[in-house]
Amino acid sequence: MASLADRLTKIEALEADLPRKAAPIIQPGTGMFFVDWYVMGAAQRTMAQSRGFRAMIETRNFPGAAILLRTQIDTAMRINGLRYLDRPEEQLSEVFQGEKTFRQLDSWEETDKERPKKMQDVFLRGKLVEEAPWIDPVYEKTSDFVHLSFRPLFSSIYHLDDDTRTISFAINGEDQTTDESDYFEICDAFFDVTKLTGTFILAILTGRHGCGEADG
């Protein structure tokens, strides 16, 4: 069975994999437009969050790692959502210039009232789940850490005494109780989400600029 260190090594390898595969696609002199800039920003965010995630795991900061997993899903949602934009280049220009946020953009899909659906989280999440159904429960669990709930409290409990009905807390930012298997699970989920995001990024770049090493 793969150890925690093995899992982190696999995640680190993905960080190197993305620029290696993107380099043959984005050659010097390649014309870059707003969609490309958005995708390149997503690639940078994906790699930065991956580095941060590994640091959180190494320091046993489970809540911090869960938040980074949730934001990695957020990147996947938006990159996957690019194909649902009504006029991608024009719309991302509006985002770039600060005229609109991404969630204010119209998709080419319509509601029952014949109005365009907006690129909001509920829409983007649904479209991503169509591609990867396993994302849905991961999204739900990690959202508890993004939006303050009682979930982070559990990692501060270091002793329960049933006889005296007392609870001892350690409020010091360190994870006290999360099982090793939970660390395995979150690392595996982060690897899968990061690989999915990288696949979306490489597919878009390949579609726009020709063949590269997008396979594998």
N, C-alpha and C positions, 0 to 999 in steps of 0.2 A: 504493500500500500504506500502511495506517495506521501511523503512527509510534508509538513508545513513549508519547510525550506524548498523542497522540490516544487511545490505549487507556486511559490514566489518567484522561483527561477523561470518557470514557464511564463508567468506574467511579464517578467522583465524581458524575455525573449520576444514577446509580442511588441514591446516598445521599439525594439530595433528592427523588427520585421516590417512595420508600416512605412517608415521612410525608405527602407531598402527597396520595397516593391513600388513605391510611388516615384522614386528617382528616375527610372527609365521612362515613365509616362510624362513627367514634367521636365522636359529638356530645356536647356538654356534657349531663350528666345521664344518660348511658348507664349502665345497670347493669353493673358489672364483677365477674366471678367469677374463680375460680382459673385456669381455662383462659385467660381473657383476660389475666390478669396474666402467665402463663407466655409467652403469645404476645407481649405487649408487651416482656417481657424479652428475648425472641429478636430482636425488631426492634431494640432498643437494641444488643444484642451484634452483630448483623449490620452495623449502621452503624459501630460502633466498630472492628470488625475491618477494615472496608473502609478507614477512615481510616488505620489502622495499616499495612495492606497497601500503600497508596499511598506512605506514608513509607518503608517498607522498599525498595520499588522505586526510589524517588528517590535513596536512599542506596546503591543497588546491594548490598543485603543479601538475596541470593537465599535463603539458608537461613531467615531470618526470614520472608520472604514466603511460602515454602513451608509453614511451620508455620501461618501465618494462613489460607492456603488450606485446609489440612487441618481447622482448627477451624471454618472456614466450612461445610465439608461436614458437620461434626459438628452444627452448628445445623440444617442442612437435614434431617439424619437424624432429629433429635428432633421437629422441627415436623411433618414428614411422619408420624412415628410416633404423633402424638396420635390419629389416627383408628383406631389399633389398640388403644388402651387399653380395658380392660374397663368401667371406671366412671370416666371422665376427671375429673370434678369432684371426686369423693371421693378419687381416687388422687393428684391433684395437691395436694389439701389436705394429704395425708400428707407429700408432699415439702416443701411450704411450711413445715410445722411441724417438719421435721427428723426425722420418724419413719421415713422411707424415702428412698432415693435413687431417681432416675428409673430406673436400670437394675434396681432390685428390683421394679418394678411388673409386674403381670400384663397380658398382652395377651388379647384374646378368641380368639386362635388357640390350638390345642392341638397338642402333640407326639404322636408315635405312642403314648406312654404315657398319653395323655389328661390331661396336665398342661398348664397354660397356659404359653406361651412368655414368657420375661421380656424386658423392653425393653432388652436388652443390645446392644452394638455390632454383633455378628454378625447379629442379627435385624434391627436398624434399617438396617444397610447393605444387606442383601438386599432389604428393602422399597423403599429408595430406588433401588436399581439397577433394580428392576422399573419404576419411573417414568422413570428416566434412566440407561440402560445405560452411557453415556459416563462416568459418575461412577466406575465401578469401577477403571479403570487410573489415574485421577487420585488416588484414595484410596490405592492401593498405592504409587505413587511418593512422595507427600507423607508417608506414614507413616514413611519412612526418615529424615525430618528430625525428626519428633516423638519417635520412639524412637531413641536414639543408635545410629548405624551409621557405616559408613565414608563415607557420601554427603557429609556436610559437609567431610570432608577434601579432597575434590576441588577445592572452591572456594578452598582455601588454596595450591594449587600454582600458582606463577607461571612456572616454567621447568623444562623437561625437556631433558636433554642425552643423546641416544642414544649419542654417541661415548664419553663418559666414564661413561655410565650413572649419572648423578647427577640428583637432584631438588632443586629449591630451593623452600622454603616461605616464605610470609609469613603468620604467625599474628597477625593484627591486626584480625580481625573484618570485613575488607573482602573482597568477592568478587574473586578474581583472574582467573578463567578462564571463567566462564559466558558462553556465546555470547549475542549480542543476540537471536537467534531464540528462545533459551530464555526470555528475558524477555517476548518477545511471546507465547509459548505459555502461560506462567503467568498473564499478565494476561488473556488470552482465557478461560482456565479459571476464573479468579476472577470475571470478569464473568458467565459462565454460571451458576456456582454461586450467586452473589449474586442474580441475577435469579430463579433457581429458588426460592431461599429466600424472597424477597419475594413471589413468586407464591403460595407456600403460606400465608404469613402473611396476605395480603390475602384469599385464598379462605376461610380460617377465620373471619376477622373479618366478612366479608360474609355467610357462612353463619349466623353467630350474631346479627348485628345489622342485617341488611338490606343494601340495595344501596348501593354507593359507586362510586368510579372504579377498580374492580379490573381493568379491561381495559387492554391495552396493555403 
